[in-house]
Amino acid sequence: MKISGIAIVLSLLLNFNENADAGENLARGQELNKDTVSGIKNIVLVHGAFVDGSGWKPVYDILTKAGYNVTIVQEPLTSFAKDEDAIVAVLERQNGPCILVGHSYAGSLITEAGNDPHVAGLVYIAAHAPDKGETEAGNGKLYPSAYKSLKKTAEDFDYIEPSSFHADFCADIPKKQAAFMAHSQVLPADAVFHFVIQVAAWRFKPSWYMVAKSDRIINPDLERMYAKRAGSYTVEIAGASHSVFESHPQDVAKLIIKAAASAPHAR
C-alpha cells in the first residue's frame, strides 16, 4: 500500500528523537510530492570553514527527495562581509520563507544574515551562535576546543594540518574521504573568526540546534551554551565529530524538517 507524502512527514516528526540514532534512515526509498510537504518548503544550507558546499550533498539529497527546495551557498571565506553577501544573494532568490542552516563558522554567518525577512527560522549544526558584541574566536577561548592542529599561512589564512584532519575534523567518516577533504581545504581568512556580531537573529527568530558530542573543533559545552542561551530546540548526537552534517545526514535532515514544519511563515 502506497504511503502518502503527508503521512511520511508526520511520521518523521512524531518519531523525532532527541538522541537520534545514526542508523535510522529518513525517507529511504520513498519520495514526497512537493505539493504535500507541510510548512516551509525552502531550505538554504551554508557551509563552514575549511570545506565547501559539496559536503552538504547527503543532506541535500534527503531533503530534495522529500520535496523541499534546497539551495547551497558557496561563500568564499575571504571576509565576513563577502560571506554574508553571498548568503543574502541566495536569500533574495527564495520565492517565500526559508529555513537558514549553518554549520560551524556558518553559525556566525546565519546569526547575522538570519535577520533577512526571508528567514523564518535558524538551524545550527555544531555551529557558533555568538550574541551581539561577541566573536566566535573569543567564545572559543572561554570554552577551549580539543584540537591543536590549526595552522596559519603568511597571508593570515587558516588551515588544519592535513595529517590531523581526520582525527580532529571528521573522525566518524571514512579515512579516504577525510584525506580528500584534508587536501582540498578551503582556507578561510583568519579575520572571519574575529567578526563582532551586530544583531543576533536568534534573539528574534526560532532556532534549532544540533550538538556533536565528540566535536574536537568546537567544544560541545560551548555548543550547549549557545543552544541553551538561544532557547533552541536541541538534539545531541553521540559519537558525532565536527563533520556531523556528513556523518549523520539523516539526523541533520530530520532536524531541518522539524524546523521547516514548526517555524512561523515569516514572509
Rosetta blueprint (number, residue, H / E / L):
1 M L
2 K L
3 I L
4 S L
5 G H
6 I H
7 A H
8 I H
9 V H
10 L H
11 S H
12 L H
13 L H
14 L H
15 N L
16 F L
17 N L
18 E L
19 N L
20 A L
21 D L
22 A L
23 G L
24 E L
25 N L
26 L L
27 A L
28 R L
29 G L
30 Q L
31 E L
32 L L
33 N L
34 K H
35 D H
36 T H
37 V L
38 S L
39 G L
40 I L
41 K L
42 N E
43 I E
44 V E
45 L E
46 V E
47 H L
48 G L
49 A L
50 F E
51 V L
52 D L
53 G H
54 S H
55 G H
56 W H
57 K H
58 P H
59 V H
60 Y H
61 D H
62 I H
63 L H
64 T H
65 K H
66 A L
67 G L
68 Y L
69 N E
70 V E
71 T E
72 I E
73 V E
74 Q L
75 E L
76 P L
77 L L
78 T L
79 S L
80 F H
81 A H
82 K H
83 D H
84 E H
85 D H
86 A H
87 I H
88 V H
89 A H
90 V H
91 L H
92 E L
93 R L
94 Q L
95 N L
96 G L
97 P L
98 C E
99 I E
100 L E
101 V E
102 G E
103 H E
104 S E
105 Y L
106 A H
107 G H
108 S H
109 L H
110 I H
111 T H
112 E H
113 A H
114 G L
115 N L
116 D L
117 P L
118 H L
119 V E
120 A E
121 G E
122 L E
123 V E
124 Y E
125 I E
126 A E
127 A E
128 H L
129 A L
130 P L
131 D L
132 K L
133 G L
134 E L
135 T L
136 E H
137 A H
138 G H
139 N H
140 G H
141 K H
142 L H
143 Y L
144 P L
145 S L
146 A L
147 Y L
148 K L
149 S L
150 L E
151 K E
152 K E
153 T L
154 A L
155 E L
156 D L
157 F E
158 D E
159 Y E
160 I E
161 E L
162 P H
163 S H
164 S H
165 F H
166 H H
167 A H
168 D H
169 F H
170 C L
171 A L
172 D L
173 I L
174 P L
175 K H
176 K H
177 Q H
178 A H
179 A H
180 F H
181 M H
182 A H
183 H L
184 S L
185 Q L
186 V E
187 L L
188 P L
189 A E
190 D H
191 A H
192 V H
193 F H
194 H H
195 F L
196 V L
197 I L
198 Q L
199 V L
200 A L
201 A H
202 W H
203 R H
204 F L
205 K L
206 P L
207 S E
208 W E
209 Y E
210 M E
211 V E
212 A E
213 K L
214 S L
215 D L
216 R L
217 I L
218 I L
219 N L
220 P H
221 D H
222 L H
223 E H
224 R H
225 M H
226 Y H
227 A H
228 K H
229 R H
230 A H
231 G L
232 S L
233 Y E
234 T E
235 V E
236 E E
237 I E
238 A L
239 G L
240 A L
241 S L
242 H L
243 S L
244 V H
245 F H
246 E H
247 S H
248 H L
249 P H
250 Q H
251 D H
252 V H
253 A H
254 K H
255 L H
256 I H
257 I H
258 K H
259 A H
260 A H
261 A H
262 S H
263 A L
264 P L
265 H L
266 A L
267 R L
